Amino acid sequence: MSENIELQTPRENARLVMPDSQDSKTIRPIIGYAQEPLLPLVDACKPLVSIIFNILVYVSIALENTPDNPSDGLTSDESASIHLYTMEWNDGHRSLYSILNETLRKADREQLKPWFKYLKLLLTGACLYPKKTKRRWYNKKQFIIPVSILTAMLILAVVLGSTLGSKSTHNTSGMRFDFLFNSMTTDG
């Protein structure tokens, strides 16, 4: 009576697990996103309204949680685009990162066209992050960014870097996420 029983357990952080692509075709490079104009985050996400549930609500949240002049040198839209990628939807629907990552793994590159404006903004922000930044302090202790956030950003850099062929998206060291700090922190 030895049966193999497989228990299905929910994944706590699906962002860190990348299942094999079910599309057996070779994934071609993404061509065309670089020619898109650099737009504000709201405009860059409008083509995604029919793809991602409540995207404009989450865009507003990301922008509200991002300073007007982020200390990392990015524009507020570039910084908010990265924040939006890291956000988890709390209404039971799939988050942006989940849908984007799945779309990136598909061989049909036509499905990526609605993402081009957002990808342009996201990758511009990822490429422009400074290599070195000052340490952040809170109550005289160094503030440490949770490993899950850093891991998610590293995966973003690796997935998009390898898929898009960009050599500059690997510069994840020294990233600061102003949307996580808001006014809680001060430079030390």
C-alpha positions as CSV (number, residue, x, y, z in Angstrom):
1,M,0.0,0.0,0.0
2,S,2.8,2.4,-0.8
3,E,1.3,5.2,-2.8
4,N,3.1,8.4,-3.6
5,I,1.0,11.3,-2.4
6,E,1.9,14.7,-3.6
7,L,0.6,17.6,-1.5
8,Q,0.0,20.9,-3.1
9,T,1.3,23.7,-0.9
10,P,0.9,27.3,-1.8
11,R,4.1,29.1,-2.6
12,E,4.8,31.9,-0.2
13,N,6.7,33.9,-2.7
14,A,6.1,32.9,-6.3
15,R,8.3,35.7,-7.5
16,L,11.3,33.6,-6.5
17,V,10.2,30.4,-8.4
18,M,10.3,30.4,-12.1
19,P,8.7,27.4,-13.6
20,D,9.9,26.0,-16.9
21,S,8.4,27.6,-19.9
22,Q,5.6,25.5,-21.3
23,D,6.3,26.9,-24.7
24,S,9.0,24.7,-26.1
25,K,10.0,27.2,-28.9
26,T,13.2,29.2,-28.5
27,I,12.5,32.5,-27.0
28,R,13.7,35.3,-29.3
29,P,15.0,38.7,-28.2
30,I,12.5,41.5,-27.6
31,I,12.7,43.9,-30.4
32,G,10.9,47.3,-30.4
33,Y,10.6,48.3,-26.8
34,A,13.7,50.5,-26.9
35,Q,12.1,52.7,-29.6
36,E,9.2,53.6,-27.3
37,P,9.2,57.1,-25.8
38,L,9.9,57.4,-22.1
39,L,6.5,58.1,-20.6
40,P,5.1,58.9,-17.1
41,L,4.1,55.6,-15.3
42,V,0.4,56.2,-15.7
43,D,0.7,56.5,-19.5
44,A,3.1,53.6,-19.8
45,C,0.6,51.4,-18.0
46,K,-2.5,52.3,-19.9
47,P,-2.0,49.6,-22.5
48,L,-2.0,47.1,-19.6
49,V,-5.5,48.0,-18.4
50,S,-7.1,45.1,-20.2
51,I,-4.4,42.7,-19.1
52,I,-3.8,43.5,-15.4
53,F,-6.7,43.9,-12.9
54,N,-6.8,47.3,-11.3
55,I,-3.4,48.3,-12.7
56,L,-4.1,52.1,-12.6
57,V,-5.1,51.8,-8.9
58,Y,-1.7,50.1,-8.1
59,V,0.1,52.7,-10.3
60,S,-1.4,55.4,-8.1
61,I,-0.3,53.6,-4.9
62,A,3.2,53.2,-6.3
63,L,3.4,56.9,-7.2
64,E,2.0,57.9,-3.8
65,N,4.7,55.9,-2.1
66,T,7.5,57.3,-4.2
67,P,9.1,60.7,-3.4
68,D,8.9,63.5,-6.1
69,N,12.7,63.6,-6.2
70,P,14.0,60.2,-5.2
71,S,17.5,60.3,-3.7
72,D,18.8,57.5,-6.0
73,G,18.8,59.9,-9.0
74,L,15.9,58.3,-10.8
75,T,12.8,60.2,-11.8
76,S,9.7,59.5,-9.6
77,D,8.2,57.5,-12.5
78,E,11.3,55.3,-13.0
79,S,11.4,54.6,-9.2
80,A,7.7,54.0,-9.1
81,S,7.9,51.6,-12.0
82,I,10.3,49.4,-10.0
83,H,8.1,49.7,-7.0
84,L,5.1,48.7,-9.0
85,Y,7.0,45.6,-10.2
86,T,7.7,44.5,-6.6
87,M,4.1,45.1,-5.4
88,E,1.8,42.2,-4.4
89,W,-1.8,42.6,-5.4
90,N,-3.9,42.2,-2.2
91,D,-7.2,41.5,-3.9
92,G,-6.6,37.9,-5.0
93,H,-5.6,38.8,-8.5
94,R,-2.2,38.2,-10.1
95,S,0.4,40.9,-9.6
96,L,2.1,42.7,-12.4
97,Y,5.4,40.8,-11.9
98,S,3.7,37.5,-12.2
99,I,1.9,38.3,-15.5
100,L,5.0,40.1,-16.9
101,N,7.4,37.2,-16.1
102,E,5.0,34.7,-17.6
103,T,4.7,36.8,-20.8
104,L,8.5,37.1,-21.0
105,R,8.8,33.4,-21.0
106,K,6.4,32.9,-24.0
107,A,7.8,32.5,-27.5
108,D,5.1,34.6,-29.0
109,R,6.7,38.0,-28.8
110,E,3.5,39.7,-30.1
111,Q,2.0,39.3,-26.6
112,L,4.7,41.6,-25.2
113,K,3.8,44.6,-27.4
114,P,1.3,46.1,-24.8
115,W,4.2,45.9,-22.3
116,F,6.7,47.9,-24.3
117,K,6.0,51.3,-22.8
118,Y,6.2,49.9,-19.2
119,L,9.3,47.9,-20.1
120,K,11.0,51.0,-21.4
121,L,10.4,52.9,-18.2
122,L,11.2,49.9,-15.9
123,L,14.5,49.0,-17.7
124,T,15.5,52.7,-17.9
125,G,15.1,52.9,-14.1
126,A,16.9,49.6,-13.5
127,C,19.8,50.6,-15.7
128,L,20.2,54.0,-14.1
129,Y,20.3,52.9,-10.5
130,P,23.6,54.1,-9.0
131,K,26.3,51.5,-8.3
132,K,27.1,53.0,-4.9
133,T,24.9,54.8,-2.5
134,K,25.1,56.1,1.1
135,R,24.0,53.8,3.8
136,R,20.5,54.3,5.3
137,W,20.1,54.6,9.0
138,Y,17.0,54.4,11.2
139,N,17.2,55.1,15.0
140,K,21.0,54.9,14.8
141,K,20.9,51.4,13.3
142,Q,21.5,50.5,9.7
143,F,18.3,49.8,7.9
144,I,18.5,46.5,6.0
145,I,16.3,45.9,3.0
146,P,14.5,42.6,3.3
147,V,16.2,39.8,1.4
148,S,13.0,39.1,-0.5
149,I,12.9,42.5,-2.0
150,L,16.6,42.3,-3.0
151,T,16.1,38.9,-4.4
152,A,13.1,40.0,-6.4
153,M,15.1,42.9,-7.9
154,L,18.0,40.6,-8.7
155,I,15.5,38.2,-10.5
156,L,14.2,41.2,-12.4
157,A,17.7,42.1,-13.5
158,V,18.5,38.6,-14.4
159,V,15.2,37.7,-16.2
160,L,15.0,41.0,-18.1
161,G,18.8,41.2,-18.7
162,S,19.0,37.7,-20.1
163,T,15.8,38.0,-22.1
164,L,16.5,41.5,-23.4
165,G,20.2,41.1,-23.8
166,S,21.0,44.2,-21.7
167,K,24.3,44.2,-20.1
168,S,23.6,47.1,-17.8
169,T,20.7,45.6,-15.9
170,H,23.0,43.5,-13.7
171,N,24.1,46.4,-11.7
172,T,21.9,45.7,-8.7
173,S,24.5,46.4,-6.0
174,G,23.9,49.5,-4.0
175,M,20.2,49.8,-4.9
176,R,18.1,51.9,-2.7
177,F,14.4,51.7,-2.7
178,D,13.1,55.1,-1.7
179,F,9.5,53.9,-1.8
180,L,10.3,51.6,1.1
181,F,11.8,54.3,3.3
182,N,9.6,57.4,2.7
183,S,10.3,59.8,5.5
184,M,11.3,57.2,8.1
185,T,15.0,57.3,7.3
186,T,17.8,59.8,7.4
187,D,21.3,59.7,5.9
188,G,23.9,58.7,8.3
